[in-house]
Amino acid sequence: MPARTHTRPHPATTGGVDIRLPWWALALPALAFVALLTLILNPSDAHAATGDPAITQLFARVQQLLAR
């Protein structure tokens, strides 16, 4: 016995897709791009954060293990 297929009550639209993005969906990536661009253009403003020596030693140990 063949299985019946269900038909849609309304035909599927093949026209353009109407998607609306919130304002922050475009503003946040643009802001991040500008911030990174300014760091590239003026690297003297980018300061490395000083961390705990234990964390630094942990990262050094992980790097040594991965380099093997």
PyMOL Python script that loads the backbone (N, CA, C, O; Angstrom):
from pymol import cmd

cmd.read_pdbstr("""\
ATOM      1  N   MET A   1       0.845  -1.172   0.000  1.00  0.00           N
ATOM      2  CA  MET A   1       0.000   0.000   0.000  1.00  0.00           C
ATOM      3  C   MET A   1       0.891   1.235   0.000  1.00  0.00           C
ATOM      4  O   MET A   1       1.694   1.404   0.918  1.00  0.00           O
ATOM      5  N   PRO A   2       0.776   2.081  -0.976  1.00  0.00           N
ATOM      6  CA  PRO A   2       1.643   3.259  -1.046  1.00  0.00           C
ATOM      7  C   PRO A   2       1.246   4.302   0.009  1.00  0.00           C
ATOM      8  O   PRO A   2       0.074   4.466   0.346  1.00  0.00           O
ATOM      9  N   ALA A   3       2.260   4.988   0.508  1.00  0.00           N
ATOM     10  CA  ALA A   3       2.022   6.042   1.500  1.00  0.00           C
ATOM     11  C   ALA A   3       1.602   7.322   0.797  1.00  0.00           C
ATOM     12  O   ALA A   3       2.127   7.665  -0.263  1.00  0.00           O
ATOM     13  N   ARG A   4       0.658   8.018   1.393  1.00  0.00           N
ATOM     14  CA  ARG A   4       0.186   9.264   0.805  1.00  0.00           C
ATOM     15  C   ARG A   4       1.102  10.411   1.217  1.00  0.00           C
ATOM     16  O   ARG A   4       1.616  10.437   2.335  1.00  0.00           O
ATOM     17  N   THR A   5       1.294  11.330   0.328  1.00  0.00           N
ATOM     18  CA  THR A   5       2.077  12.522   0.639  1.00  0.00           C
ATOM     19  C   THR A   5       1.129  13.662   0.941  1.00  0.00           C
ATOM     20  O   THR A   5       0.064  13.785   0.336  1.00  0.00           O
ATOM     21  N   HIS A   6       1.528  14.487   1.881  1.00  0.00           N
ATOM     22  CA  HIS A   6       0.704  15.628   2.255  1.00  0.00           C
ATOM     23  C   HIS A   6       1.074  16.818   1.389  1.00  0.00           C
ATOM     24  O   HIS A   6       2.250  17.115   1.182  1.00  0.00           O
ATOM     25  N   THR A   7       0.075  17.476   0.900  1.00  0.00           N
ATOM     26  CA  THR A   7       0.318  18.674   0.096  1.00  0.00           C
ATOM     27  C   THR A   7       0.148  19.897   0.973  1.00  0.00           C
ATOM     28  O   THR A   7      -0.597  19.885   1.953  1.00  0.00           O
ATOM     29  N   ARG A   8       0.846  20.939   0.605  1.00  0.00           N
ATOM     30  CA  ARG A   8       0.751  22.192   1.355  1.00  0.00           C
ATOM     31  C   ARG A   8      -0.526  22.926   0.958  1.00  0.00           C
ATOM     32  O   ARG A   8      -0.918  22.909  -0.209  1.00  0.00           O
ATOM     33  N   PRO A   9      -1.174  23.571   1.929  1.00  0.00           N
ATOM     34  CA  PRO A   9      -2.377  24.320   1.570  1.00  0.00           C
ATOM     35  C   PRO A   9      -2.060  25.558   0.742  1.00  0.00           C
ATOM     36  O   PRO A   9      -2.880  25.983  -0.072  1.00  0.00           O
ATOM     37  N   HIS A  10      -0.873  26.144   0.939  1.00  0.00           N
ATOM     38  CA  HIS A  10      -0.464  27.318   0.176  1.00  0.00           C
ATOM     39  C   HIS A  10       0.794  26.955  -0.613  1.00  0.00           C
ATOM     40  O   HIS A  10       1.676  26.279  -0.083  1.00  0.00           O
ATOM     41  N   PRO A  11       0.889  27.381  -1.835  1.00  0.00           N
ATOM     42  CA  PRO A  11       2.103  27.057  -2.605  1.00  0.00           C
ATOM     43  C   PRO A  11       3.324  27.774  -2.029  1.00  0.00           C
ATOM     44  O   PRO A  11       3.224  28.893  -1.526  1.00  0.00           O
ATOM     45  N   ALA A  12       4.459  27.118  -2.111  1.00  0.00           N
ATOM     46  CA  ALA A  12       5.701  27.703  -1.622  1.00  0.00           C
ATOM     47  C   ALA A  12       6.096  28.883  -2.498  1.00  0.00           C
ATOM     48  O   ALA A  12       5.982  28.821  -3.722  1.00  0.00           O
ATOM     49  N   THR A  13       6.552  29.936  -1.884  1.00  0.00           N
ATOM     50  CA  THR A  13       6.962  31.109  -2.656  1.00  0.00           C
ATOM     51  C   THR A  13       8.392  30.929  -3.125  1.00  0.00           C
ATOM     52  O   THR A  13       9.244  30.446  -2.380  1.00  0.00           O
ATOM     53  N   THR A  14       8.641  31.307  -4.320  1.00  0.00           N
ATOM     54  CA  THR A  14       9.983  31.225  -4.874  1.00  0.00           C
ATOM     55  C   THR A  14      10.572  32.603  -5.094  1.00  0.00           C
ATOM     56  O   THR A  14      11.644  32.737  -5.684  1.00  0.00           O
ATOM     57  N   GLY A  15       9.878  33.625  -4.624  1.00  0.00           N
ATOM     58  CA  GLY A  15      10.337  34.996  -4.821  1.00  0.00           C
ATOM     59  C   GLY A  15      11.482  35.327  -3.871  1.00  0.00           C
ATOM     60  O   GLY A  15      12.081  34.437  -3.266  1.00  0.00           O
ATOM     61  N   GLY A  16      11.774  36.600  -3.752  1.00  0.00           N
ATOM     62  CA  GLY A  16      12.859  37.051  -2.887  1.00  0.00           C
ATOM     63  C   GLY A  16      12.570  36.786  -1.426  1.00  0.00           C
ATOM     64  O   GLY A  16      11.417  36.800  -0.994  1.00  0.00           O
ATOM     65  N   VAL A  17      13.610  36.548  -0.682  1.00  0.00           N
ATOM     66  CA  VAL A  17      13.487  36.265   0.742  1.00  0.00           C
ATOM     67  C   VAL A  17      13.534  37.592   1.491  1.00  0.00           C
ATOM     68  O   VAL A  17      14.423  38.410   1.256  1.00  0.00           O
ATOM     69  N   ASP A  18      12.595  37.800   2.376  1.00  0.00           N
ATOM     70  CA  ASP A  18      12.520  39.045   3.145  1.00  0.00           C
ATOM     71  C   ASP A  18      13.038  38.774   4.553  1.00  0.00           C
ATOM     72  O   ASP A  18      12.304  38.287   5.413  1.00  0.00           O
ATOM     73  N   ILE A  19      14.304  39.094   4.775  1.00  0.00           N
ATOM     74  CA  ILE A  19      14.926  38.892   6.081  1.00  0.00           C
ATOM     75  C   ILE A  19      15.296  40.257   6.626  1.00  0.00           C
ATOM     76  O   ILE A  19      15.947  41.052   5.949  1.00  0.00           O
ATOM     77  N   ARG A  20      14.881  40.520   7.843  1.00  0.00           N
ATOM     78  CA  ARG A  20      15.210  41.796   8.480  1.00  0.00           C
ATOM     79  C   ARG A  20      16.131  41.532   9.649  1.00  0.00           C
ATOM     80  O   ARG A  20      15.807  40.752  10.545  1.00  0.00           O
ATOM     81  N   LEU A  21      17.279  42.185   9.638  1.00  0.00           N
ATOM     82  CA  LEU A  21      18.246  42.046  10.716  1.00  0.00           C
ATOM     83  C   LEU A  21      18.079  43.182  11.708  1.00  0.00           C
ATOM     84  O   LEU A  21      17.746  44.302  11.319  1.00  0.00           O
ATOM     85  N   PRO A  22      18.306  42.907  12.988  1.00  0.00           N
ATOM     86  CA  PRO A  22      18.308  44.013  13.945  1.00  0.00           C
ATOM     87  C   PRO A  22      19.516  44.913  13.704  1.00  0.00           C
ATOM     88  O   PRO A  22      20.491  44.491  13.081  1.00  0.00           O
ATOM     89  N   TRP A  23      19.457  46.132  14.186  1.00  0.00           N
ATOM     90  CA  TRP A  23      20.516  47.098  13.915  1.00  0.00           C
ATOM     91  C   TRP A  23      21.858  46.634  14.455  1.00  0.00           C
ATOM     92  O   TRP A  23      22.895  46.914  13.854  1.00  0.00           O
ATOM     93  N   TRP A  24      21.856  45.929  15.583  1.00  0.00           N
ATOM     94  CA  TRP A  24      23.119  45.533  16.195  1.00  0.00           C
ATOM     95  C   TRP A  24      23.786  44.384  15.442  1.00  0.00           C
ATOM     96  O   TRP A  24      24.978  44.141  15.629  1.00  0.00           O
ATOM     97  N   ALA A  25      23.055  43.687  14.611  1.00  0.00           N
ATOM     98  CA  ALA A  25      23.644  42.593  13.836  1.00  0.00           C
ATOM     99  C   ALA A  25      24.633  43.122  12.803  1.00  0.00           C
ATOM    100  O   ALA A  25      25.529  42.391  12.380  1.00  0.00           O
ATOM    101  N   LEU A  26      24.488  44.354  12.400  1.00  0.00           N
ATOM    102  CA  LEU A  26      25.448  44.971  11.486  1.00  0.00           C
ATOM    103  C   LEU A  26      26.400  45.900  12.219  1.00  0.00           C
ATOM    104  O   LEU A  26      27.551  46.057  11.810  1.00  0.00           O
ATOM    105  N   ALA A  27      25.931  46.519  13.303  1.00  0.00           N
ATOM    106  CA  ALA A  27      26.758  47.494  14.008  1.00  0.00           C
ATOM    107  C   ALA A  27      27.898  46.824  14.785  1.00  0.00           C
ATOM    108  O   ALA A  27      29.016  47.340  14.787  1.00  0.00           O
ATOM    109  N   LEU A  28      27.644  45.705  15.435  1.00  0.00           N
ATOM    110  CA  LEU A  28      28.686  45.066  16.244  1.00  0.00           C
ATOM    111  C   LEU A  28      29.850  44.530  15.408  1.00  0.00           C
ATOM    112  O   LEU A  28      31.001  44.771  15.774  1.00  0.00           O
ATOM    113  N   PRO A  29      29.613  43.822  14.314  1.00  0.00           N
ATOM    114  CA  PRO A  29      30.760  43.411  13.502  1.00  0.00           C
ATOM    115  C   PRO A  29      31.517  44.600  12.903  1.00  0.00           C
ATOM    116  O   PRO A  29      32.741  44.560  12.781  1.00  0.00           O
ATOM    117  N   ALA A  30      30.798  45.643  12.535  1.00  0.00           N
ATOM    118  CA  ALA A  30      31.475  46.828  11.999  1.00  0.00           C
ATOM    119  C   ALA A  30      32.330  47.484  13.079  1.00  0.00           C
ATOM    120  O   ALA A  30      33.449  47.917  12.801  1.00  0.00           O
ATOM    121  N   LEU A  31      31.822  47.562  14.297  1.00  0.00           N
ATOM    122  CA  LEU A  31      32.591  48.129  15.405  1.00  0.00           C
ATOM    123  C   LEU A  31      33.830  47.285  15.719  1.00  0.00           C
ATOM    124  O   LEU A  31      34.904  47.830  15.973  1.00  0.00           O
ATOM    125  N   ALA A  32      33.683  45.980  15.701  1.00  0.00           N
ATOM    126  CA  ALA A  32      34.829  45.097  15.946  1.00  0.00           C
ATOM    127  C   ALA A  32      35.865  45.251  14.839  1.00  0.00           C
ATOM    128  O   ALA A  32      37.065  45.253  15.112  1.00  0.00           O
ATOM    129  N   PHE A  33      35.417  45.379  13.596  1.00  0.00           N
ATOM    130  CA  PHE A  33      36.349  45.558  12.489  1.00  0.00           C
ATOM    131  C   PHE A  33      37.137  46.855  12.637  1.00  0.00           C
ATOM    132  O   PHE A  33      38.350  46.878  12.427  1.00  0.00           O
ATOM    133  N   VAL A  34      36.448  47.926  12.998  1.00  0.00           N
ATOM    134  CA  VAL A  34      37.121  49.213  13.162  1.00  0.00           C
ATOM    135  C   VAL A  34      38.116  49.151  14.327  1.00  0.00           C
ATOM    136  O   VAL A  34      39.215  49.695  14.226  1.00  0.00           O
ATOM    137  N   ALA A  35      37.744  48.498  15.421  1.00  0.00           N
ATOM    138  CA  ALA A  35      38.650  48.380  16.569  1.00  0.00           C
ATOM    139  C   ALA A  35      39.902  47.595  16.196  1.00  0.00           C
ATOM    140  O   ALA A  35      41.010  47.994  16.553  1.00  0.00           O
ATOM    141  N   LEU A  36      39.740  46.492  15.487  1.00  0.00           N
ATOM    142  CA  LEU A  36      40.910  45.709  15.071  1.00  0.00           C
ATOM    143  C   LEU A  36      41.753  46.462  14.052  1.00  0.00           C
ATOM    144  O   LEU A  36      42.980  46.363  14.065  1.00  0.00           O
ATOM    145  N   LEU A  37      41.116  47.197  13.191  1.00  0.00           N
ATOM    146  CA  LEU A  37      41.854  47.977  12.200  1.00  0.00           C
ATOM    147  C   LEU A  37      42.696  49.054  12.876  1.00  0.00           C
ATOM    148  O   LEU A  37      43.836  49.286  12.474  1.00  0.00           O
ATOM    149  N   THR A  38      42.155  49.710  13.892  1.00  0.00           N
ATOM    150  CA  THR A  38      42.939  50.730  14.596  1.00  0.00           C
ATOM    151  C   THR A  38      44.105  50.112  15.351  1.00  0.00           C
ATOM    152  O   THR A  38      45.155  50.742  15.483  1.00  0.00           O
ATOM    153  N   LEU A  39      43.940  48.883  15.853  1.00  0.00           N
ATOM    154  CA  LEU A  39      45.058  48.214  16.529  1.00  0.00           C
ATOM    155  C   LEU A  39      46.157  47.844  15.540  1.00  0.00           C
ATOM    156  O   LEU A  39      47.342  47.892  15.869  1.00  0.00           O
ATOM    157  N   ILE A  40      45.760  47.480  14.339  1.00  0.00           N
ATOM    158  CA  ILE A  40      46.761  47.144  13.325  1.00  0.00           C
ATOM    159  C   ILE A  40      47.512  48.396  12.883  1.00  0.00           C
ATOM    160  O   ILE A  40      48.728  48.365  12.696  1.00  0.00           O
ATOM    161  N   LEU A  41      46.785  49.494  12.718  1.00  0.00           N
ATOM    162  CA  LEU A  41      47.412  50.723  12.247  1.00  0.00           C
ATOM    163  C   LEU A  41      48.296  51.371  13.309  1.00  0.00           C
ATOM    164  O   LEU A  41      49.286  52.019  12.970  1.00  0.00           O
ATOM    165  N   ASN A  42      47.955  51.207  14.589  1.00  0.00           N
ATOM    166  CA  ASN A  42      48.733  51.807  15.661  1.00  0.00           C
ATOM    167  C   ASN A  42      48.979  50.761  16.752  1.00  0.00           C
ATOM    168  O   ASN A  42      48.293  50.776  17.775  1.00  0.00           O
ATOM    169  N   PRO A  43      49.945  49.851  16.556  1.00  0.00           N
ATOM    170  CA  PRO A  43      50.151  48.765  17.512  1.00  0.00           C
ATOM    171  C   PRO A  43      50.737  49.233  18.841  1.00  0.00           C
ATOM    172  O   PRO A  43      50.752  48.457  19.797  1.00  0.00           O
ATOM    173  N   SER A  44      51.215  50.462  18.938  1.00  0.00           N
ATOM    174  CA  SER A  44      51.762  50.922  20.209  1.00  0.00           C
ATOM    175  C   SER A  44      50.670  51.077  21.261  1.00  0.00           C
ATOM    176  O   SER A  44      50.962  51.071  22.457  1.00  0.00           O
ATOM    177  N   ASP A  45      49.414  51.217  20.831  1.00  0.00           N
ATOM    178  CA  ASP A  45      48.307  51.326  21.776  1.00  0.00           C
ATOM    179  C   ASP A  45      47.870  49.981  22.341  1.00  0.00           C
ATOM    180  O   ASP A  45      47.166  49.937  23.350  1.00  0.00           O
ATOM    181  N   ALA A  46      48.270  48.901  21.716  1.00  0.00           N
ATOM    182  CA  ALA A  46      47.868  47.571  22.168  1.00  0.00           C
ATOM    183  C   ALA A  46      48.883  47.067  23.183  1.00  0.00           C
ATOM    184  O   ALA A  46      50.034  46.794  22.841  1.00  0.00           O
ATOM    185  N   HIS A  47      48.456  46.948  24.415  1.00  0.00           N
ATOM    186  CA  HIS A  47      49.325  46.467  25.488  1.00  0.00           C
ATOM    187  C   HIS A  47      48.892  45.076  25.896  1.00  0.00           C
ATOM    188  O   HIS A  47      47.701  44.792  26.020  1.00  0.00           O
ATOM    189  N   ALA A  48      49.868  44.218  26.104  1.00  0.00           N
ATOM    190  CA  ALA A  48      49.557  42.867  26.558  1.00  0.00           C
ATOM    191  C   ALA A  48      49.202  42.907  28.038  1.00  0.00           C
ATOM    192  O   ALA A  48      49.797  43.649  28.820  1.00  0.00           O
ATOM    193  N   ALA A  49      48.231  42.103  28.396  1.00  0.00           N
ATOM    194  CA  ALA A  49      47.823  42.043  29.791  1.00  0.00           C
ATOM    195  C   ALA A  49      48.838  41.219  30.569  1.00  0.00           C
ATOM    196  O   ALA A  49      49.275  40.162  30.115  1.00  0.00           O
ATOM    197  N   THR A  50      49.206  41.708  31.736  1.00  0.00           N
ATOM    198  CA  THR A  50      50.127  40.945  32.574  1.00  0.00           C
ATOM    199  C   THR A  50      49.316  39.927  33.349  1.00  0.00           C
ATOM    200  O   THR A  50      48.337  40.267  34.013  1.00  0.00           O
ATOM    201  N   GLY A  51      49.724  38.706  33.259  1.00  0.00           N
ATOM    202  CA  GLY A  51      48.975  37.639  33.904  1.00  0.00           C
ATOM    203  C   GLY A  51      49.728  37.061  35.086  1.00  0.00           C
ATOM    204  O   GLY A  51      50.861  37.447  35.373  1.00  0.00           O
ATOM    205  N   ASP A  52      49.091  36.146  35.750  1.00  0.00           N
ATOM    206  CA  ASP A  52      49.677  35.443  36.879  1.00  0.00           C
ATOM    207  C   ASP A  52      50.807  34.551  36.360  1.00  0.00           C
ATOM    208  O   ASP A  52      50.645  33.903  35.326  1.00  0.00           O
ATOM    209  N   PRO A  53      51.946  34.506  37.056  1.00  0.00           N
ATOM    210  CA  PRO A  53      53.043  33.653  36.575  1.00  0.00           C
ATOM    211  C   PRO A  53      52.652  32.183  36.449  1.00  0.00           C
ATOM    212  O   PRO A  53      53.182  31.481  35.587  1.00  0.00           O
ATOM    213  N   ALA A  54      51.753  31.713  37.276  1.00  0.00           N
ATOM    214  CA  ALA A  54      51.330  30.312  37.185  1.00  0.00           C
ATOM    215  C   ALA A  54      50.611  30.060  35.866  1.00  0.00           C
ATOM    216  O   ALA A  54      50.791  29.010  35.250  1.00  0.00           O
ATOM    217  N   ILE A  55      49.809  31.003  35.438  1.00  0.00           N
ATOM    218  CA  ILE A  55      49.095  30.858  34.157  1.00  0.00           C
ATOM    219  C   ILE A  55      50.098  30.888  33.014  1.00  0.00           C
ATOM    220  O   ILE A  55      49.981  30.121  32.057  1.00  0.00           O
ATOM    221  N   THR A  56      51.079  31.771  33.114  1.00  0.00           N
ATOM    222  CA  THR A  56      52.106  31.858  32.084  1.00  0.00           C
ATOM    223  C   THR A  56      52.887  30.549  31.997  1.00  0.00           C
ATOM    224  O   THR A  56      53.179  30.071  30.900  1.00  0.00           O
ATOM    225  N   GLN A  57      53.221  29.977  33.136  1.00  0.00           N
ATOM    226  CA  GLN A  57      53.944  28.700  33.148  1.00  0.00           C
ATOM    227  C   GLN A  57      53.068  27.578  32.590  1.00  0.00           C
ATOM    228  O   GLN A  57      53.566  26.684  31.905  1.00  0.00           O
ATOM    229  N   LEU A  58      51.782  27.621  32.878  1.00  0.00           N
ATOM    230  CA  LEU A  58      50.877  26.604  32.350  1.00  0.00           C
ATOM    231  C   LEU A  58      50.821  26.668  30.829  1.00  0.00           C
ATOM    232  O   LEU A  58      50.881  25.638  30.159  1.00  0.00           O
ATOM    233  N   PHE A  59      50.706  27.874  30.285  1.00  0.00           N
ATOM    234  CA  PHE A  59      50.685  28.022  28.825  1.00  0.00           C
ATOM    235  C   PHE A  59      52.008  27.593  28.206  1.00  0.00           C
ATOM    236  O   PHE A  59      52.020  27.000  27.127  1.00  0.00           O
ATOM    237  N   ALA A  60      53.108  27.881  28.864  1.00  0.00           N
ATOM    238  CA  ALA A  60      54.414  27.456  28.358  1.00  0.00           C
ATOM    239  C   ALA A  60      54.514  25.937  28.352  1.00  0.00           C
ATOM    240  O   ALA A  60      55.068  25.356  27.419  1.00  0.00           O
ATOM    241  N   ARG A  61      53.984  25.292  29.382  1.00  0.00           N
ATOM    242  CA  ARG A  61      54.019  23.828  29.455  1.00  0.00           C
ATOM    243  C   ARG A  61      53.147  23.197  28.365  1.00  0.00           C
ATOM    244  O   ARG A  61      53.531  22.206  27.745  1.00  0.00           O
ATOM    245  N   VAL A  62      51.977  23.784  28.143  1.00  0.00           N
ATOM    246  CA  VAL A  62      51.095  23.289  27.089  1.00  0.00           C
ATOM    247  C   VAL A  62      51.750  23.438  25.729  1.00  0.00           C
ATOM    248  O   VAL A  62      51.657  22.549  24.883  1.00  0.00           O
ATOM    249  N   GLN A  63      52.415  24.569  25.526  1.00  0.00           N
ATOM    250  CA  GLN A  63      53.106  24.797  24.267  1.00  0.00           C
ATOM    251  C   GLN A  63      54.230  23.778  24.063  1.00  0.00           C
ATOM    252  O   GLN A  63      54.436  23.298  22.949  1.00  0.00           O
ATOM    253  N   GLN A  64      54.952  23.449  25.127  1.00  0.00           N
ATOM    254  CA  GLN A  64      56.022  22.445  25.036  1.00  0.00           C
ATOM    255  C   GLN A  64      55.453  21.078  24.698  1.00  0.00           C
ATOM    256  O   GLN A  64      56.032  20.343  23.898  1.00  0.00           O
ATOM    257  N   LEU A  65      54.311  20.730  25.309  1.00  0.00           N
ATOM    258  CA  LEU A  65      53.707  19.425  25.046  1.00  0.00           C
ATOM    259  C   LEU A  65      53.186  19.323  23.609  1.00  0.00           C
ATOM    260  O   LEU A  65      53.266  18.265  22.985  1.00  0.00           O
ATOM    261  N   LEU A  66      52.663  20.415  23.103  1.00  0.00           N
ATOM    262  CA  LEU A  66      52.149  20.404  21.732  1.00  0.00           C
ATOM    263  C   LEU A  66      53.266  20.415  20.693  1.00  0.00           C
ATOM    264  O   LEU A  66      53.067  19.969  19.563  1.00  0.00           O
ATOM    265  N   ALA A  67      54.436  20.922  21.070  1.00  0.00           N
ATOM    266  CA  ALA A  67      55.543  21.017  20.127  1.00  0.00           C
ATOM    267  C   ALA A  67      56.230  19.674  19.922  1.00  0.00           C
ATOM    268  O   ALA A  67      57.020  19.531  18.988  1.00  0.00           O
ATOM    269  N   ARG A  68      55.957  18.703  20.754  1.00  0.00           N
ATOM    270  CA  ARG A  68      56.616  17.389  20.613  1.00  0.00           C
ATOM    271  C   ARG A  68      56.204  16.657  19.404  1.00  0.00           C
ATOM    272  O   ARG A  68      56.677  15.546  19.164  1.00  0.00           O
TER     273      ARG A  68
END
""", "prot")
cmd.dss("prot")
cmd.show_as("cartoon", "prot")
cmd.util.cbc("prot")
cmd.orient("prot")
